[in-house]
Amino acid sequence: MSEKIDATIAYVRKELALAESGHDWFHIQRVYNNALQILKIESEVDAEVVKLIALLHDIADSKFHNGDETVGPAKARKWLKSIGYDTATIEHVVKGIENISFKGGNFVKKFNSKELQIAQDADRLDGIGAVGIARTFNYGGFANNTIYDPDIAPRFNMTKEEYKSHKGTTINHFYEKLLLLKDLMNTEAGKKIAEGRHKFMESFLAQFYAECEGQK
């Protein structure tokens, strides 16, 4: 591991020490580890860029900055410049951060690269499976969202703006995002890991509805 990656890990860990626990250092650590797993297979890429996007992608999540999507990229740029990364690397990482998020699924990437695809898969993997379920309910509580209301249907095909302002139920979020991520994976490694995590979420939902109906 390079000294700059070590420094970036220390920086992110300090910056996110008090972050909401679905978007804190441990989320970053899991995404970083997911990226390392994918890099074992997807090796013909700039691994340093993948690691940096994974580490810095949530350095200032817009959800916690009044929806401002410029704060995170600007903060990442300043940090990368301060530790001496070259302009090409900085631009690649910043563009990756700007284009990594789900944003309702209808967001058209303005930039793409294999490095971004790996980091994006790594991030999406942390949004599904057991961890994804835990994060979803954690954020739902943080936002004071209703857990479940059978009279409120999920919303699909929302614009980026609608998705950002949408306040639905936590269970509906599974249908509006989590259950869609498996088919949005970019890499074969990401797709393989996503399969098992997707099935776990389907089992959870089946159990959830059965309990709500008093069947189990």
ZADO-1210 file (C-alpha; in nm, 4 decimals, padded with zeros to 6 digits):
<atoms>
<atom x="00.0000" y="00.0000" z="00.0000" code="MET" pos="1"/>
<atom x="00.1364" y="00.3432" z="-00.0933" code="SER" pos="2"/>
<atom x="00.2046" y="00.6148" z="00.1628" code="GLU" pos="3"/>
<atom x="-00.0547" y="00.8361" z="-00.0088" code="LYS" pos="4"/>
<atom x="-00.3228" y="00.5681" z="00.0256" code="ILE" pos="5"/>
<atom x="-00.2278" y="00.5258" z="00.3919" code="ASP" pos="6"/>
<atom x="-00.2570" y="00.9026" z="00.4396" code="ALA" pos="7"/>
<atom x="-00.5932" y="00.9083" z="00.2635" code="THR" pos="8"/>
<atom x="-00.7268" y="00.6290" z="00.4847" code="ILE" pos="9"/>
<atom x="-00.6227" y="00.8253" z="00.7944" code="ALA" pos="10"/>
<atom x="-00.7763" y="01.1442" z="00.6541" code="TYR" pos="11"/>
<atom x="-01.1124" y="00.9847" z="00.5686" code="VAL" pos="12"/>
<atom x="-01.1303" y="00.8020" z="00.9008" code="ARG" pos="13"/>
<atom x="-01.0820" y="01.1316" z="01.0853" code="LYS" pos="14"/>
<atom x="-01.3242" y="01.3294" z="00.8655" code="GLU" pos="15"/>
<atom x="-01.6047" y="01.0751" z="00.9011" code="LEU" pos="16"/>
<atom x="-01.5571" y="01.0002" z="01.2701" code="ALA" pos="17"/>
<atom x="-01.8945" y="01.1552" z="01.3584" code="LEU" pos="18"/>
<atom x="-02.0822" y="01.0689" z="01.0371" code="ALA" pos="19"/>
<atom x="-02.4209" y="00.8929" z="01.0254" code="GLU" pos="20"/>
<atom x="-02.3325" y="00.5266" z="01.0650" code="SER" pos="21"/>
<atom x="-02.4542" y="00.4191" z="00.7213" code="GLY" pos="22"/>
<atom x="-02.2084" y="00.6614" z="00.5632" code="HIS" pos="23"/>
<atom x="-01.9249" y="00.6581" z="00.8143" code="ASP" pos="24"/>
<atom x="-01.5677" y="00.5265" z="00.8041" code="TRP" pos="25"/>
<atom x="-01.6859" y="00.1662" z="00.8370" code="PHE" pos="26"/>
<atom x="-01.8976" y="00.2062" z="00.5227" code="HIS" pos="27"/>
<atom x="-01.5882" y="00.3375" z="00.3443" code="ILE" pos="28"/>
<atom x="-01.3787" y="00.0523" z="00.4784" code="GLN" pos="29"/>
<atom x="-01.6294" y="-00.2046" z="00.3495" code="ARG" pos="30"/>
<atom x="-01.6437" y="-00.0381" z="00.0079" code="VAL" pos="31"/>
<atom x="-01.2636" y="-00.0280" z="-00.0027" code="TYR" pos="32"/>
<atom x="-01.2442" y="-00.3983" z="00.0836" code="ASN" pos="33"/>
<atom x="-01.5073" y="-00.4778" z="-00.1823" code="ASN" pos="34"/>
<atom x="-01.2956" y="-00.2893" z="-00.4348" code="ALA" pos="35"/>
<atom x="-00.9877" y="-00.4885" z="-00.3374" code="LEU" pos="36"/>
<atom x="-01.1833" y="-00.8118" z="-00.3935" code="GLN" pos="37"/>
<atom x="-01.2912" y="-00.7005" z="-00.7412" code="ILE" pos="38"/>
<atom x="-00.9374" y="-00.5844" z="-00.8237" code="LEU" pos="39"/>
<atom x="-00.8141" y="-00.9409" z="-00.7769" code="LYS" pos="40"/>
<atom x="-01.0083" y="-01.0245" z="-01.0947" code="ILE" pos="41"/>
<atom x="-01.0306" y="-00.6909" z="-01.2769" code="GLU" pos="42"/>
<atom x="-00.6572" y="-00.6284" z="-01.2744" code="SER" pos="43"/>
<atom x="-00.5917" y="-00.4294" z="-01.5926" code="GLU" pos="44"/>
<atom x="-00.6810" y="-00.0942" z="-01.4401" code="VAL" pos="45"/>
<atom x="-00.5212" y="00.1840" z="-01.2360" code="ASP" pos="46"/>
<atom x="-00.5675" y="00.0297" z="-00.8912" code="ALA" pos="47"/>
<atom x="-00.4587" y="00.3518" z="-00.7190" code="GLU" pos="48"/>
<atom x="-00.7471" y="00.5420" z="-00.8797" code="VAL" pos="49"/>
<atom x="-00.9959" y="00.2696" z="-00.7842" code="VAL" pos="50"/>
<atom x="-00.8797" y="00.2833" z="-00.4214" code="LYS" pos="51"/>
<atom x="-00.8990" y="00.6631" z="-00.4108" code="LEU" pos="52"/>
<atom x="-01.2524" y="00.6762" z="-00.5530" code="ILE" pos="53"/>
<atom x="-01.3612" y="00.4098" z="-00.3033" code="ALA" pos="54"/>
<atom x="-01.2020" y="00.5958" z="-00.0127" code="LEU" pos="55"/>
<atom x="-01.3204" y="00.9458" z="-00.1032" code="LEU" pos="56"/>
<atom x="-01.6593" y="00.8868" z="-00.2676" code="HIS" pos="57"/>
<atom x="-01.8546" y="00.9821" z="00.0477" code="ASP" pos="58"/>
<atom x="-01.6148" y="01.2344" z="00.1988" code="ILE" pos="59"/>
<atom x="-01.9055" y="01.4825" z="00.1972" code="ALA" pos="60"/>
<atom x="-02.2266" y="01.3043" z="00.0916" code="ASP" pos="61"/>
<atom x="-02.4732" y="01.5562" z="-00.0518" code="SER" pos="62"/>
<atom x="-02.7541" y="01.4136" z="00.1673" code="LYS" pos="63"/>
<atom x="-02.5818" y="01.5708" z="00.4654" code="PHE" pos="64"/>
<atom x="-02.4905" y="01.8974" z="00.2907" code="HIS" pos="65"/>
<atom x="-02.8353" y="02.0273" z="00.1892" code="ASN" pos="66"/>
<atom x="-02.8214" y="01.8339" z="-00.1383" code="GLY" pos="67"/>
<atom x="-02.5078" y="02.0149" z="-00.2570" code="ASP" pos="68"/>
<atom x="-02.3219" y="01.7707" z="-00.4830" code="GLU" pos="69"/>
<atom x="-02.0181" y="01.9960" z="-00.5243" code="THR" pos="70"/>
<atom x="-01.8913" y="01.9749" z="-00.1654" code="VAL" pos="71"/>
<atom x="-01.7563" y="01.6190" z="-00.1838" code="GLY" pos="72"/>
<atom x="-01.5668" y="01.6517" z="-00.5128" code="PRO" pos="73"/>
<atom x="-01.4198" y="01.9853" z="-00.4047" code="ALA" pos="74"/>
<atom x="-01.3054" y="01.8413" z="-00.0728" code="LYS" pos="75"/>
<atom x="-01.1532" y="01.5374" z="-00.2439" code="ALA" pos="76"/>
<atom x="-00.9737" y="01.7576" z="-00.4977" code="ARG" pos="77"/>
<atom x="-00.8241" y="01.9731" z="-00.2227" code="LYS" pos="78"/>
<atom x="-00.7020" y="01.6683" z="-00.0326" code="TRP" pos="79"/>
<atom x="-00.5504" y="01.4940" z="-00.3341" code="LEU" pos="80"/>
<atom x="-00.3703" y="01.8113" z="-00.4365" code="LYS" pos="81"/>
<atom x="-00.2364" y="01.8590" z="-00.0835" code="SER" pos="82"/>
<atom x="-00.0609" y="01.5204" z="-00.0857" code="ILE" pos="83"/>
<atom x="00.0898" y="01.5658" z="-00.4298" code="GLY" pos="84"/>
<atom x="-00.1177" y="01.3654" z="-00.6761" code="TYR" pos="85"/>
<atom x="-00.0789" y="01.4606" z="-01.0420" code="ASP" pos="86"/>
<atom x="-00.3525" y="01.6467" z="-01.2259" code="THR" pos="87"/>
<atom x="-00.4636" y="01.3468" z="-01.4355" code="ALA" pos="88"/>
<atom x="-00.5153" y="01.1292" z="-01.1278" code="THR" pos="89"/>
<atom x="-00.6998" y="01.4050" z="-00.9426" code="ILE" pos="90"/>
<atom x="-00.9340" y="01.4673" z="-01.2368" code="GLU" pos="91"/>
<atom x="-01.0057" y="01.0950" z="-01.2758" code="HIS" pos="92"/>
<atom x="-01.0878" y="01.0519" z="-00.9068" code="VAL" pos="93"/>
<atom x="-01.3022" y="01.3655" z="-00.8885" code="VAL" pos="94"/>
<atom x="-01.5010" y="01.2692" z="-01.1979" code="LYS" pos="95"/>
<atom x="-01.5456" y="00.9234" z="-01.0472" code="GLY" pos="96"/>
<atom x="-01.6870" y="01.0719" z="-00.7267" code="ILE" pos="97"/>
<atom x="-01.9236" y="01.2927" z="-00.9282" code="GLU" pos="98"/>
<atom x="-02.0625" y="00.9944" z="-01.1188" code="ASN" pos="99"/>
<atom x="-02.0663" y="00.7070" z="-00.8692" code="ILE" pos="100"/>
<atom x="-02.4058" y="00.7563" z="-00.7011" code="SER" pos="101"/>
<atom x="-02.7334" y="00.5829" z="-00.7885" code="PHE" pos="102"/>
<atom x="-02.9417" y="00.9048" z="-00.7938" code="LYS" pos="103"/>
<atom x="-03.2665" y="00.7309" z="-00.8752" code="GLY" pos="104"/>
<atom x="-03.1225" y="00.5066" z="-01.1437" code="GLY" pos="105"/>
<atom x="-03.2049" y="00.7531" z="-01.4210" code="ASN" pos="106"/>
<atom x="-02.8846" y="00.9523" z="-01.3823" code="PHE" pos="107"/>
<atom x="-02.6776" y="00.9497" z="-01.7017" code="VAL" pos="108"/>
<atom x="-02.3068" y="00.9343" z="-01.6314" code="LYS" pos="109"/>
<atom x="-02.1125" y="01.2259" z="-01.7726" code="LYS" pos="110"/>
<atom x="-01.7928" y="01.0264" z="-01.7262" code="PHE" pos="111"/>
<atom x="-01.7083" y="00.6584" z="-01.7256" code="ASN" pos="112"/>
<atom x="-01.4019" y="00.4414" z="-01.6829" code="SER" pos="113"/>
<atom x="-01.3194" y="00.0875" z="-01.5745" code="LYS" pos="114"/>
<atom x="-01.1850" y="00.2307" z="-01.2501" code="GLU" pos="115"/>
<atom x="-01.5139" y="00.4061" z="-01.1785" code="LEU" pos="116"/>
<atom x="-01.7089" y="00.0909" z="-01.2647" code="GLN" pos="117"/>
<atom x="-01.5141" y="-00.1121" z="-01.0076" code="ILE" pos="118"/>
<atom x="-01.5537" y="00.1515" z="-00.7346" code="ALA" pos="119"/>
<atom x="-01.9227" y="00.1853" z="-00.8190" code="GLN" pos="120"/>
<atom x="-01.9771" y="-00.1903" z="-00.7909" code="ASP" pos="121"/>
<atom x="-01.7913" y="-00.1900" z="-00.4586" code="ALA" pos="122"/>
<atom x="-02.0174" y="00.0866" z="-00.3283" code="ASP" pos="123"/>
<atom x="-02.3344" y="-00.0780" z="-00.4554" code="ARG" pos="124"/>
<atom x="-02.2409" y="-00.4079" z="-00.2928" code="LEU" pos="125"/>
<atom x="-02.2458" y="-00.2296" z="00.0426" code="ASP" pos="126"/>
<atom x="-02.6022" y="-00.1214" z="-00.0342" code="GLY" pos="127"/>
<atom x="-02.7394" y="-00.4760" z="-00.0612" code="ILE" pos="128"/>
<atom x="-02.7390" y="-00.7964" z="00.1414" code="GLY" pos="129"/>
<atom x="-02.7307" y="-00.8002" z="00.5224" code="ALA" pos="130"/>
<atom x="-02.5268" y="-00.4805" z="00.5446" code="VAL" pos="131"/>
<atom x="-02.7534" y="-00.3089" z="00.2942" code="GLY" pos="132"/>
<atom x="-03.0586" y="-00.3991" z="00.5023" code="ILE" pos="133"/>
<atom x="-02.8930" y="-00.2666" z="00.8192" code="ALA" pos="134"/>
<atom x="-02.7895" y="00.0570" z="00.6480" code="ARG" pos="135"/>
<atom x="-03.1352" y="00.1083" z="00.5011" code="THR" pos="136"/>
<atom x="-03.3117" y="00.0819" z="00.8346" code="PHE" pos="137"/>
<atom x="-03.0447" y="00.2894" z="01.0038" code="ASN" pos="138"/>
<atom x="-03.0891" y="00.5747" z="00.7565" code="TYR" pos="139"/>
<atom x="-03.4671" y="00.5360" z="00.7664" code="GLY" pos="140"/>
<atom x="-03.4557" y="00.5935" z="01.1407" code="GLY" pos="141"/>
<atom x="-03.2129" y="00.8818" z="01.0996" code="PHE" pos="142"/>
<atom x="-03.4544" y="01.0457" z="00.8527" code="ALA" pos="143"/>
<atom x="-03.7607" y="00.9544" z="01.0618" code="ASN" pos="144"/>
<atom x="-03.9140" y="00.7608" z="00.7734" code="ASN" pos="145"/>
<atom x="-04.2064" y="00.5211" z="00.8233" code="THR" pos="146"/>
<atom x="-04.0848" y="00.1601" z="00.8230" code="ILE" pos="147"/>
<atom x="-04.3791" y="00.0201" z="00.6261" code="TYR" pos="148"/>
<atom x="-04.7207" y="00.1330" z="00.5104" code="ASP" pos="149"/>
<atom x="-04.9061" y="-00.0999" z="00.2705" code="PRO" pos="150"/>
<atom x="-05.1077" y="00.1952" z="00.1421" code="ASP" pos="151"/>
<atom x="-04.7949" y="00.3740" z="00.0142" code="ILE" pos="152"/>
<atom x="-04.6665" y="00.2257" z="-00.3108" code="ALA" pos="153"/>
<atom x="-04.3030" y="00.2433" z="-00.4233" code="PRO" pos="154"/>
<atom x="-04.2179" y="00.5104" z="-00.6799" code="ARG" pos="155"/>
<atom x="-04.0230" y="00.4189" z="-00.9901" code="PHE" pos="156"/>
<atom x="-03.8524" y="00.6096" z="-01.2710" code="ASN" pos="157"/>
<atom x="-03.7958" y="00.9146" z="-01.0546" code="MET" pos="158"/>
<atom x="-03.5722" y="01.1906" z="-01.1852" code="THR" pos="159"/>
<atom x="-03.2545" y="01.2652" z="-00.9913" code="LYS" pos="160"/>
<atom x="-03.4249" y="01.5661" z="-00.8311" code="GLU" pos="161"/>
<atom x="-03.7355" y="01.3652" z="-00.7368" code="GLU" pos="162"/>
<atom x="-03.5219" y="01.0866" z="-00.5916" code="TYR" pos="163"/>
<atom x="-03.3189" y="01.3272" z="-00.3783" code="LYS" pos="164"/>
<atom x="-03.6285" y="01.4929" z="-00.2304" code="SER" pos="165"/>
<atom x="-03.8423" y="01.1776" z="-00.2060" code="HIS" pos="166"/>
<atom x="-03.9418" y="01.0709" z="00.1474" code="LYS" pos="167"/>
<atom x="-04.0973" y="00.7269" z="00.1247" code="GLY" pos="168"/>
<atom x="-04.1058" y="00.4237" z="00.3516" code="THR" pos="169"/>
<atom x="-03.7985" y="00.2188" z="00.4364" code="THR" pos="170"/>
<atom x="-03.9487" y="-00.0986" z="00.2877" code="ILE" pos="171"/>
<atom x="-04.0297" y="00.0856" z="-00.0360" code="ASN" pos="172"/>
<atom x="-03.6614" y="00.1806" z="-00.0620" code="HIS" pos="173"/>
<atom x="-03.5868" y="-00.1851" z="-00.1300" code="PHE" pos="174"/>
<atom x="-03.7942" y="-00.1632" z="-00.4490" code="TYR" pos="175"/>
<atom x="-03.6873" y="00.1888" z="-00.5408" code="GLU" pos="176"/>
<atom x="-03.3153" y="00.1097" z="-00.5142" code="LYS" pos="177"/>
<atom x="-03.1769" y="-00.1977" z="-00.3371" code="LEU" pos="178"/>
<atom x="-03.3429" y="-00.4682" z="-00.5472" code="LEU" pos="179"/>
<atom x="-03.2402" y="-00.2860" z="-00.8662" code="LEU" pos="180"/>
<atom x="-02.8673" y="-00.2840" z="-00.7932" code="LEU" pos="181"/>
<atom x="-02.7946" y="-00.6470" z="-00.8865" code="LYS" pos="182"/>
<atom x="-02.8760" y="-00.5794" z="-01.2506" code="ASP" pos="183"/>
<atom x="-02.6779" y="-00.2553" z="-01.2520" code="LEU" pos="184"/>
<atom x="-02.3427" y="-00.4113" z="-01.1638" code="MET" pos="185"/>
<atom x="-02.0653" y="-00.3336" z="-01.4110" code="ASN" pos="186"/>
<atom x="-01.8141" y="-00.6134" z="-01.3527" code="THR" pos="187"/>
<atom x="-01.8468" y="-00.9907" z="-01.3581" code="GLU" pos="188"/>
<atom x="-01.6988" y="-01.0086" z="-01.0088" code="ALA" pos="189"/>
<atom x="-01.9510" y="-00.7551" z="-00.8825" code="GLY" pos="190"/>
<atom x="-02.2392" y="-00.9421" z="-01.0427" code="LYS" pos="191"/>
<atom x="-02.1325" y="-01.2700" z="-00.8830" code="LYS" pos="192"/>
<atom x="-02.1158" y="-01.1249" z="-00.5324" code="ILE" pos="193"/>
<atom x="-02.4433" y="-00.9363" z="-00.5827" code="ALA" pos="194"/>
<atom x="-02.6376" y="-01.2522" z="-00.6633" code="GLU" pos="195"/>
<atom x="-02.6097" y="-01.3960" z="-00.3127" code="GLY" pos="196"/>
<atom x="-02.6761" y="-01.0654" z="-00.1404" code="ARG" pos="197"/>
<atom x="-02.9822" y="-01.0044" z="-00.3588" code="HIS" pos="198"/>
<atom x="-03.1291" y="-01.3437" z="-00.2653" code="LYS" pos="199"/>
<atom x="-03.0755" y="-01.2653" z="00.1036" code="PHE" pos="200"/>
<atom x="-03.2802" y="-00.9451" z="00.0678" code="MET" pos="201"/>
<atom x="-03.5602" y="-01.1331" z="-00.1059" code="GLU" pos="202"/>
<atom x="-03.5672" y="-01.3836" z="00.1826" code="SER" pos="203"/>
<atom x="-03.5747" y="-01.0999" z="00.4347" code="PHE" pos="204"/>
<atom x="-03.8690" y="-00.9323" z="00.2616" code="LEU" pos="205"/>
<atom x="-04.0622" y="-01.2606" z="00.2431" code="ALA" pos="206"/>
<atom x="-04.0124" y="-01.3091" z="00.6177" code="GLN" pos="207"/>
<atom x="-04.1011" y="-00.9450" z="00.6873" code="PHE" pos="208"/>
<atom x="-04.4357" y="-00.9655" z="00.5049" code="TYR" pos="209"/>
<atom x="-04.5179" y="-01.3021" z="00.6628" code="ALA" pos="210"/>
<atom x="-04.4625" y="-01.1562" z="01.0091" code="GLU" pos="211"/>
<atom x="-04.6697" y="-00.8472" z="00.9267" code="CYS" pos="212"/>
<atom x="-04.9575" y="-01.0737" z="00.8271" code="GLU" pos="213"/>
<atom x="-04.9207" y="-01.2888" z="01.1379" code="GLY" pos="214"/>
<atom x="-04.8225" y="-01.5975" z="00.9404" code="GLN" pos="215"/>
<atom x="-04.4933" y="-01.6652" z="01.1226" code="LYS" pos="216"/>
</atoms>
